[in-house]
Amino acid sequence: MINLRAIMTLLVTMSMLGISLAQAQDHADDCSRFTLDPNSEWAEFQALMAENNIPNELWADMQDPFKPLALEDYGISADELNQFFQGNAEAINKMLDDNPLKPYVDRALAIMSGYGLGYGDIQPLLDVRSDLTALIAALAERGLDSERADSFLNEVAPLVAEASAKGLLRYSLVQQADDFLNQVNYSLSPQFLRRYIDDLDGLRNELLSGGEQAEQVESLIKQLEDLKARGLNEKMLRDYEIRAEEEELSKYGVPSAAMRELIGDAQRAAECLEDMGLDSIGVLALLSDGSLAFISPDDLEAFYAEEMATLLALTGLDPETLSSLYGLSDDELLAALSEAYGPEYAAWLFEYLLSSSAWELLGFYDDLDFYWELALALQDDWDEDTIASIIGEYAYAYTEALLALADLDDETFEALFNDPDALAEWFAAFGTMLSDEEDDMTDDNSSDSGGDDSGDDSGGNDSGDDSGGDDSSNESGGDESSNDSGG
């Protein structure tokens, strides 16, 4: 089990020694070193507003729910505004929604609708994604024959693999909790739930005193109790909160690494964003909901340390070697990873690295020893089962198996579809082959990637067997060690 107290102990020790977080970070105040993405969603949305004669100031002010609006002050009528919203609903929702899972949910629904499946089928199928026998059975129960199941998996498997490579599948429990909260009151959020996840009686009293219907509240409490039993906890909500804020920053072209500069002081955040080159309206829109203010420095430090510890586990490298890979071009990085780990794992790991905020930190900061020390302290507390749960949580083994299953010829797939025992044997054999392959990879890491013997302890060797033998999706939700594995 990962002991989060290791992080807090180190933080307290630093405090006793008179070392502040600011000293530990010791980074420059010049935010102009961060480069905005010129092709950000905000840039595209500004162009869309200009086409429809919507003032940027109006959009920024609309993000503040407490600010009264008089449309005549912006030179626009209610009919014009309604026309803009009705004609551009998809772009508006995309700009407003900071849920990092939302694009994947939308794409999944688009695929599933063609097979008679709907929103209610997402989580049941996701829950058995690491048990292909159970997954095939679930598809058959929903009326899919071999041909349609094969077609469905061919469409959905790459989507699952992509979400896995971004480390987002773990947040499916938060997605469900958010849906349940919205059924009671649309204004409730995971950020709100975080305050009450360990005090559901307090949540019940808060909602009832606020005038919510007792029947809906009791249903919500039961649903949340079920999600807690499956692994939803305060840390998962904390990590989601940070990941959602990273998603929000990316919409405005702001690198996630800049979050270190943006939390804790709204005025400083505004000045920092302006130094980056974000226009004043973008600054107002990004900061108006105050979500950055809810992220504490300690939360961010712990999140980054866990991210870095996970990178070390997934690569089997030491901090210095891993950091040295950052200077490679994308092509060079993929080539080095492929030589060290083989093409399949390298492709997955490449996508994961590029989507990791810890990886992005390497491009902007030199003062990362603090985080690496925390990461290594976490790793010292990890046993083999914990490492295996991390690999399982990131879904490499079973998404590779899912892709392989979808890639089978029709005759072979149909035979496995109609014979659960044969499918289970195939999956077990696939896991064994994957494990053997990864043994070879970690034993023969190339000098280009800096591979060393630490790969034997990284858990990569265990991923195939551990994912193939049981329903690790349930374990990653219910096993505390999995939930505490990092961002």
C-alpha positions in Angstrom: 0.0 0.0 0.0 1.3 3.4 -0.9 1.6 5.5 2.3 0.6 9.1 1.5 2.0 10.0 5.0 5.4 9.6 3.4 4.7 12.8 1.5 3.3 14.7 4.5 6.2 13.5 6.7 8.7 14.9 4.2 6.8 18.2 4.0 6.6 18.5 7.8 10.3 17.7 8.0 11.1 20.4 5.5 9.0 22.8 7.6 10.8 22.0 10.7 14.1 22.6 8.9 12.9 26.0 7.8 12.6 25.0 4.2 9.5 26.4 2.6 7.7 25.2 -0.5 8.6 28.5 -2.1 12.3 27.8 -1.4 12.0 24.3 -2.6 10.5 25.5 -5.9 12.8 28.6 -6.1 11.6 29.3 -9.7 11.8 32.5 -11.7 8.9 34.9 -11.6 9.0 35.5 -15.4 6.0 33.8 -16.9 6.9 34.8 -20.4 9.0 31.7 -20.7 5.7 29.8 -21.1 4.6 29.7 -24.7 0.9 29.8 -25.5 -0.5 27.4 -28.0 -1.6 29.6 -31.0 -4.1 26.9 -32.0 -5.9 26.8 -28.7 -9.6 26.3 -28.4 -9.9 29.8 -27.0 -8.3 31.2 -30.2 -10.7 29.3 -32.3 -13.6 30.3 -30.1 -12.7 34.0 -30.3 -12.8 33.7 -34.1 -16.2 32.1 -33.8 -17.5 34.9 -31.6 -16.1 37.5 -34.0 -18.0 35.9 -36.8 -21.2 36.2 -34.8 -20.6 39.7 -33.5 -20.4 38.5 -29.9 -18.2 40.8 -27.7 -15.4 39.0 -25.9 -16.2 41.0 -22.8 -19.7 39.5 -22.7 -18.3 36.0 -22.8 -15.9 36.7 -19.9 -18.6 38.3 -17.8 -21.0 35.4 -18.4 -18.5 33.1 -16.6 -19.3 35.0 -13.4 -22.6 33.6 -12.1 -23.0 36.5 -9.7 -22.4 39.3 -12.1 -25.7 41.0 -13.4 -25.7 41.4 -17.2 -27.4 44.1 -19.2 -27.1 43.0 -22.9 -27.5 46.6 -24.1 -24.2 47.4 -22.4 -22.6 45.0 -24.9 -24.4 46.2 -28.0 -26.2 42.9 -28.6 -29.8 41.8 -28.3 -31.2 38.7 -26.6 -32.3 37.3 -30.0 -28.7 37.6 -31.3 -27.3 36.0 -28.2 -29.8 33.1 -28.4 -29.1 32.6 -32.0 -25.4 32.3 -31.2 -26.0 29.8 -28.5 -28.4 27.7 -30.5 -26.2 27.6 -33.6 -22.9 26.9 -31.8 -24.0 24.6 -28.9 -21.3 22.0 -29.5 -18.4 24.6 -29.6 -19.8 26.4 -26.5 -20.2 23.2 -24.5 -16.7 22.2 -25.5 -15.3 25.5 -24.3 -17.2 25.4 -21.0 -16.7 21.7 -20.1 -13.5 21.1 -18.2 -14.1 17.4 -17.7 -11.1 15.6 -19.2 -13.2 12.5 -19.7 -16.0 14.2 -21.6 -14.5 14.0 -25.1 -14.0 10.2 -24.6 -17.5 9.8 -23.3 -19.0 11.7 -26.2 -16.9 9.6 -28.7 -17.9 6.4 -27.0 -21.6 7.3 -27.1 -21.3 8.0 -30.8 -19.9 4.6 -31.4 -22.3 2.8 -29.0 -25.4 4.3 -30.5 -24.7 2.4 -33.6 -25.0 -0.9 -31.7 -28.1 -0.1 -29.7 -26.1 0.8 -26.6 -26.4 4.0 -24.5 -24.9 6.0 -21.7 -26.1 3.5 -19.1 -23.9 0.8 -20.8 -20.6 2.7 -20.5 -19.7 1.9 -16.9 -20.9 -1.7 -16.9 -18.7 -2.4 -19.9 -15.8 -0.3 -18.5 -16.0 -2.3 -15.3 -15.2 -5.5 -17.1 -12.7 -4.1 -19.6 -9.8 -6.1 -18.1 -11.8 -9.4 -18.2 -12.3 -10.1 -21.8 -14.5 -13.2 -21.1 -16.8 -11.0 -19.0 -16.7 -8.2 -21.6 -17.8 -10.6 -24.4 -20.5 -12.0 -22.2 -21.7 -8.4 -21.4 -21.9 -7.6 -25.2 -23.8 -10.9 -25.9 -26.2 -10.1 -23.1 -26.9 -6.8 -24.8 -27.9 -8.6 -28.0 -24.6 -8.3 -30.0 -23.7 -11.4 -32.0 -20.1 -12.3 -32.9 -20.0 -10.1 -36.0 -21.4 -7.0 -34.3 -19.2 -7.6 -31.2 -16.1 -7.8 -33.4 -17.1 -4.6 -35.2 -17.8 -2.9 -31.9 -14.5 -3.8 -30.4 -12.7 -2.7 -33.5 -14.2 0.7 -33.1 -14.0 1.1 -29.4 -10.7 -0.6 -28.5 -8.5 2.3 -29.9 -10.6 4.8 -27.9 -10.0 2.8 -24.7 -6.3 2.6 -25.4 -6.1 6.3 -26.0 -7.9 7.1 -22.7 -5.6 4.6 -21.0 -2.5 6.2 -22.4 -3.6 9.6 -20.9 -4.2 8.0 -17.5 -7.9 9.0 -17.6 -9.7 5.7 -17.1 -9.4 5.9 -13.4 -11.6 8.9 -13.3 -14.7 7.0 -14.5 -15.8 6.7 -10.9 -15.6 10.5 -10.6 -17.6 10.8 -13.9 -20.3 8.7 -12.4 -20.3 10.6 -9.1 -20.7 13.9 -11.1 -23.6 12.5 -13.0 -25.3 11.4 -9.8 -24.7 14.8 -8.2 -26.2 16.6 -11.2 -29.4 14.5 -10.9 -29.9 16.2 -7.5 -28.6 19.6 -8.4 -26.8 20.6 -11.6 -24.6 23.0 -9.7 -23.0 20.3 -7.5 -19.5 19.2 -8.6 -16.7 16.8 -7.8 -14.9 19.7 -6.1 -17.9 20.1 -3.8 -18.1 16.3 -3.2 -14.4 16.3 -2.1 -15.4 18.1 1.0 -17.9 15.5 2.0 -16.7 12.2 0.5 -15.5 11.0 4.0 -18.7 12.4 5.6 -21.7 11.4 3.7 -23.9 12.0 6.6 -22.7 15.6 6.5 -23.4 15.7 2.8 -27.0 14.4 3.4 -27.6 17.1 6.0 -26.1 19.8 3.8 -28.3 18.9 0.9 -31.5 18.5 2.9 -31.0 21.8 4.7 -30.5 23.4 1.2 -34.0 22.2 0.2 -33.2 19.2 -1.9 -35.7 16.4 -2.1 -35.2 13.7 0.5 -35.8 10.8 -1.9 -33.2 12.1 -4.3 -30.7 12.8 -1.6 -31.0 9.2 -0.2 -30.6 7.8 -3.6 -27.5 9.9 -4.1 -26.0 8.8 -0.8 -26.5 5.1 -1.7 -24.9 5.6 -5.1 -21.9 7.4 -3.5 -21.5 4.6 -0.9 -21.3 2.1 -3.8 -18.7 4.3 -5.6 -16.7 4.6 -2.4 -16.7 0.8 -2.0 -15.3 0.6 -5.6 -12.5 3.0 -4.8 -13.8 6.6 -5.0 -12.0 8.6 -2.4 -10.7 12.1 -1.5 -7.4 11.6 -3.2 -9.1 10.5 -6.5 -11.3 13.6 -6.3 -8.2 15.8 -5.6 -6.3 14.3 -8.6 -9.4 14.8 -10.8 -9.6 18.4 -9.7 -6.1 19.1 -10.8 -6.5 17.2 -14.1 -9.7 19.1 -14.8 -7.8 22.4 -14.2 -5.1 21.3 -16.5 -7.8 20.7 -19.2 -9.1 24.2 -18.6 -5.6 25.7 -19.0 -5.0 23.8 -22.2 -8.2 25.3 -23.7 -6.5 28.7 -23.4 -3.2 27.4 -24.7 -1.5 27.5 -21.3 1.0 24.7 -20.5 -0.1 22.7 -17.5 3.4 23.2 -16.0 2.4 26.9 -15.5 -0.1 25.8 -12.8 2.7 26.1 -10.2 2.7 29.9 -10.9 -1.1 30.3 -11.0 -2.3 28.9 -7.7 -2.7 30.7 -4.4 -2.7 34.3 -5.6 -5.3 35.6 -8.1 -3.5 38.8 -8.9 -0.2 37.0 -9.5 -2.1 34.5 -11.7 -3.5 37.3 -13.8 -0.1 39.0 -14.2 1.5 35.6 -15.1 -1.1 34.9 -17.8 -0.6 38.3 -19.2 3.1 37.8 -19.3 2.5 34.6 -21.3 0.6 36.7 -23.8 -3.0 35.7 -23.0 -5.4 38.5 -23.8 -7.2 40.3 -21.0 -10.5 38.7 -21.8 -9.0 35.3 -21.8 -7.5 36.0 -18.4 -10.9 37.0 -17.0 -12.6 34.0 -18.5 -10.0 31.6 -17.2 -9.9 33.0 -13.7 -13.5 33.9 -13.3 -14.7 30.6 -11.7 -12.0 30.7 -9.1 -11.1 27.0 -9.5 -7.4 27.7 -9.5 -7.8 29.2 -6.0 -9.1 25.9 -4.6 -5.9 24.0 -5.5 -3.4 24.2 -2.6 0.4 24.1 -3.0 0.5 20.9 -0.9 -2.0 19.2 -3.2 -0.1 20.2 -6.3 3.2 19.1 -4.8 1.8 15.7 -3.9 0.2 15.3 -7.3 3.4 16.0 -9.1 5.4 13.7 -6.9 3.0 10.9 -7.5 3.1 11.5 -11.2 6.9 11.4 -11.2 6.9 8.2 -9.1 4.6 6.7 -11.6 6.8 7.7 -14.5 9.7 6.0 -12.8 7.7 2.9 -12.3 6.4 2.8 -15.9 9.9 3.3 -17.4 12.1 1.6 -14.8 14.5 4.6 -15.1 16.2 6.8 -12.5 15.2 10.5 -12.4 18.4 11.7 -14.1 18.0 9.3 -17.0 14.3 10.0 -17.4 14.9 13.7 -17.4 17.6 13.4 -20.1 15.0 12.0 -22.5 13.0 15.2 -22.4 15.5 16.9 -24.8 14.8 14.4 -27.6 12.5 15.2 -30.5 9.3 13.3 -30.6 10.7 11.0 -33.3 13.9 10.5 -31.3 12.0 9.8 -28.1 9.7 7.2 -29.8 12.7 5.5 -31.4 14.6 5.3 -28.1 11.5 4.0 -26.3 11.0 1.4 -29.0 14.5 0.2 -28.8 14.3 -0.1 -25.1 10.8 -1.5 -24.6 9.6 -2.8 -27.9 7.2 -1.0 -30.3 3.9 -1.8 -28.5 4.8 -0.7 -25.0 6.8 2.2 -26.5 3.8 3.6 -28.4 1.7 3.5 -25.2 4.4 4.9 -23.1 5.2 7.7 -25.6 1.5 8.9 -25.5 1.5 8.7 -21.7 4.7 10.8 -21.4 3.4 13.5 -23.7 0.2 13.8 -21.8 1.8 13.8 -18.3 2.0 17.1 -16.5 5.1 15.7 -14.7 6.8 15.2 -18.0 6.0 18.7 -19.1 7.6 20.1 -15.9 10.9 19.0 -17.2 10.7 21.5 -20.0 10.2 24.5 -17.8 11.9 23.9 -14.4 15.4 23.0 -13.2 14.4 22.9 -9.5 12.8 19.4 -9.6 14.9 17.6 -7.0 12.3 18.3 -4.5 9.7 16.4 -6.5 12.1 13.6 -7.3 12.9 13.1 -3.6 9.2 12.8 -2.8 8.7 10.4 -5.7 11.6 8.2 -4.6 10.3 8.2 -1.1 6.9 7.0 -2.4 8.6 4.3 -4.4 10.5 3.1 -1.4 7.1 2.3 0.1 5.8 0.4 -2.9 5.9 -3.4 -3.0 5.5 -5.6 -6.1 1.7 -5.8 -5.7 1.5 -2.0 -5.6 3.6 -1.6 -8.7 1.5 -4.2 -10.5 -1.7 -2.3 -9.5 -0.2 0.9 -11.0 0.5 -0.9 -14.3 -3.0 -2.4 -14.2 -4.5 1.0 -13.4 -2.9 2.5 -16.5 -4.4 -0.4 -18.4 -1.5 -1.2 -20.7 -1.8 -5.0 -20.6 -5.5 -5.3 -21.0 -5.8 -2.5 -23.6 -3.1 -4.3 -25.6 -5.1 -7.5 -25.3 -8.3 -5.7 -26.3 -6.6 -4.4 -29.4 -5.2 -7.8 -30.2 -8.7 -9.4 -29.8 -10.2 -6.8 -32.1 -7.5 -7.5 -34.6 -8.2 -11.2 -34.9 -9.6 -12.6 -38.2 -13.4 -13.1 -38.2 -13.3 -16.9 -37.9 -10.9 -16.9 -34.9 -12.9 -14.2 -33.2 -16.2 -16.0 -33.7 -14.7 -19.2 -32.2 -13.5 -17.3 -29.1 -16.8 -15.4 -28.9 -18.7 -18.7 -28.7 -16.3 -20.4 -26.3 -15.7 -18.6 -23.0 -13.1 -21.2 -21.9 -11.2 -20.8 -25.1 -11.3 -17.0 -24.8 -10.0 -17.2 -21.2 -7.2 -19.5 -22.3 -6.3 -17.1 -25.2 -6.3 -14.1 -22.8 -4.1 -16.0 -20.3 -1.7 -17.0 -23.1 -1.7 -13.4 -24.4 -0.8 -12.2 -20.9 2.0 -14.7 -20.6 3.5 -13.7 -24.0 3.2 -10.0 -23.0 4.9 -10.7 -19.7 7.8 -12.6 -21.4 8.1 -9.9 -24.0 8.4 -7.2 -21.3 11.0 -9.3 -19.5 13.1 -9.1 -22.6 12.5 -5.4 -22.9 13.6 -4.5 -19.4 16.6 -6.9 -19.5 17.9 -5.3 -22.7 17.2 -1.6 -22.3 19.4 0.4 -24.7 22.0 2.9 -23.7 20.1 5.5 -25.7 17.1 5.4 -23.3 19.2 5.1 -20.3 17.6 1.8 -19.3 19.0 0.0 -16.2 18.3 -2.9 -14.0 15.7 -1.0 -12.1 13.3 -2.0 -14.8 13.1 -5.4 -13.2 11.4 -3.8 -10.2 9.2 -1.4 -12.0 6.2 -3.7 -12.4 6.3 -3.7 -16.2 7.1 -7.4 -16.1 4.0 -8.2 -14.1 1.4 -6.3 -16.1 0.4 -9.1 -18.4 -0.2 -11.7 -15.9 -1.8 -9.5 -13.3 -4.3 -8.0 -15.8 -5.1 -11.3 -17.4 -5.9 -13.3 -14.3 -8.6 -11.3 -12.7 -10.8 -8.2 -13.0 -8.2 -5.6 -12.3 -10.6 -2.8 -13.2 -12.5 -3.6 -10.0 -9.2 -3.9 -8.1 -8.0 -0.6 -9.3 -11.2 0.9 -8.0 -11.4 -1.0 -4.7 -7.8 -1.5 -3.8 -6.5 1.4 -1.8 -3.0 0.9 -3.1 -4.2 1.4 -6.7 -6.0 4.5 -5.8 -3.0 6.0 -4.1 -0.7 5.3 -7.0 -0.5 8.8 -8.3 -1.7 11.2 -10.9 
